[in-house]
Amino acid sequence: ATASLTYYDGNCIKSCPLQPTKITAIGDFDCERDHFLIGDINGVLRIVVMSINQSKNSIEAIGSEAIGLTTVANCITYIDQSLVFIGSRSGESQLIQLTQTPTETGSFFKIISTFPNIGPIVDMCLVDFEKQGQSHVVTCSGCYKDGSIRIIRNGIGIQEQASIDLEGIKGVFSLKSSADSEYDKYL
């Protein structure tokens, strides 16, 4: 049996072939609402295009094409200028930019940012790696193709965003704009 993606509005039925899959997210990405992105349980991102006859106000044809592999999508939101947010409950969410030509990986988008997600935590255990009495949580995170093993450490991590070497600087202090100001204003 062949599977298909079907459009039905009460009067008109249009279909295009589609491999059997479970669709997890759908999002439109144009004002005319004739282009859609759909994501499935395998992380395949597809574009669906409907050809609309404006004079008859009807759909003439529907087509679907796989454009690449993303995280398993639970939401697809078009932002602007070909930027699309792929939200995921089972893996890391992504911000992608659609492209006209295939990238070096063969997909028609490039990943701009990835947003870490340790959920859902399927299993976890405490491990003392250094045998010093300080345990870390090791989790089995995510599911489907986005499953991973994560190590969660306690404490804070400091990531330096920028630095500059200035000669002659002995110290840096914050100053208030007046003696009765609640917050510091100058550095």
SEKETI-281990 format. One record per residue (C-alpha): x, y, z; residue in one letter. Coordinates in pm, whole numbers, padded with zeros to 5 digits, always signed. Example, Ala and Ser with C-alpha at 12.3 -4.5 7.8 and 13.67 -1.06 7.14 Angstrom:
<sites>
+01230-00450+00780A +01367-00106+00714S 
</sites>
This chain:
<sites>
+00000+00000+00000A +00127+00346-00087T +00088+00637+00148A +00011+00994+00051S -00021+01344+00183L -00376+01458+00106T -00545+01798+00098Y -00923+01802+00137Y -01142+02112+00181D -01489+01958+00148G -01497+01986-00231N -01148+01922-00364C -00905+01635-00297I -00539+01662-00400K -00265+01415-00302S +00105+01356-00341C +00304+01043-00248P +00468+01034+00095L +00653+00752+00269Q +00460+00625+00574P +00569+00821+00882T +00433+00993+01189K +00417+01371+01139I +00511+01552+01460T +00496+01920+01357A +00358+02146+01083I +00434+02514+01023G +00353+02754+00740D +00614+02997+00613F +00454+03243+00376D +00169+03494+00374C -00035+03309+00110E -00035+02992+00325R +00058+02771+00030D +00405+02665+00157H +00438+02448+00467F +00717+02273+00653L +00643+01937+00813I +00866+01738+01047G +00836+01369+01122D +00935+01125+01395I +01263+01050+01212N +01368+01416+01202G +01303+01451+00827V +01202+01807+00738L +00984+01839+00427R +00851+02132+00233I +00494+02105+00106V +00388+02337-00176V +00029+02381-00291M -00036+02530-00636S -00332+02762-00599I -00549+02880-00887N -00632+03233-00767Q -00913+03288-01021S -01094+02969-00915K -00980+02995-00553N -00889+02625-00556S -00588+02397-00515I -00462+02258-00846E -00178+02041-00716A +00021+01954-00404I +00386+01849-00385G +00626+01743-00112S +01006+01728-00101E +01246+01629+00179A +01488+01916+00244I +01704+01768+00519G +01738+01607+00860L +01680+01804+01181T +01603+01720+01540T +01261+01556+01590V +01034+01862+01568A +00743+01933+01802N +00692+02283+01667C +00800+02462+01351I +00788+02841+01353T +00888+03061+01062Y +01050+03378+01196I +01158+03591+00897D +01417+03605+00618Q +01421+03225+00579S +01487+03169+00952L +01292+02882+01107V +01283+02766+01470F +01257+02389+01515I +01141+02323+01872G +01192+01975+02015S +01090+01796+02332R +01307+01493+02254S +01635+01663+02162G +01804+01996+02112E +01599+02269+01944S +01748+02439+01639Q +01740+02769+01456L +01787+02701+01085I +01806+02915+00772Q +01648+02782+00454L +01866+02793+00142T +01792+02784-00232Q +02074+02541-00306T +02188+02233-00113P +02459+02275+00149T +02764+02047+00176E +02549+01800+00376T +02288+01789+00097G +02017+01964+00297S +01844+02285+00189F +01911+02465+00517F +02199+02547+00745K +02188+02525+01123I +02243+02870+01276I +02209+02780+01647S +02140+02478+01862T +01965+02510+02199F +02062+02243+02455P +01787+02030+02610N +01849+01755+02863I +01485+01645+02864G +01319+01412+02876P +01541+01233+03125I +01461+00865+03077V +01704+00732+03339D +01982+00866+03561M +02241+00764+03818C +02498+00926+04046L +02865+00861+03963V +03178+00971+04150D +03428+00989+03862F +03727+01114+04063E +03651+00905+04375K +03659+01222+04587Q +03305+01213+04723G +03167+01458+04467Q +02907+01281+04255S +02781+01386+03914H +02443+01301+03767V +02465+01094+03449V +02141+01100+03250T +01995+00915+02956C +01838+01220+02791S +01618+01265+02488G +01456+00993+02281C +01429+00857+01929Y +01725+00959+01714K +01807+01248+01951D +01886+01035+02258G +02215+01105+02438S +02406+01050+02760I +02471+01372+02956R +02682+01449+03262I +02543+01716+03494I +02790+01875+03733R +02713+02100+04025N +02856+02449+04056G +02869+02735+03814I +03048+02767+03486G +03183+03100+03368I +03208+03159+02997Q +03412+03460+02897E +03225+03655+02628Q +03495+03912+02550A +03822+04043+02688S +04063+04322+02609I +04413+04392+02740D +04456+04756+02847L +04793+04883+02966E +04814+05072+03292G +04485+04946+03442I +04526+04871+03814K +04161+04796+03898G +03803+04843+03780V +03527+04977+04005F +03159+05052+03962S +03024+05398+04050L +02678+05537+04123K +02549+05844+03943S +02468+06000+04282S +02506+05902+04646A +02138+05810+04685D +02115+05600+04363S +02010+05243+04417E +02212+05101+04123Y +02561+05151+03985D +02579+05343+03657K +02945+05365+03555Y +03235+05126+03531L 
</sites>
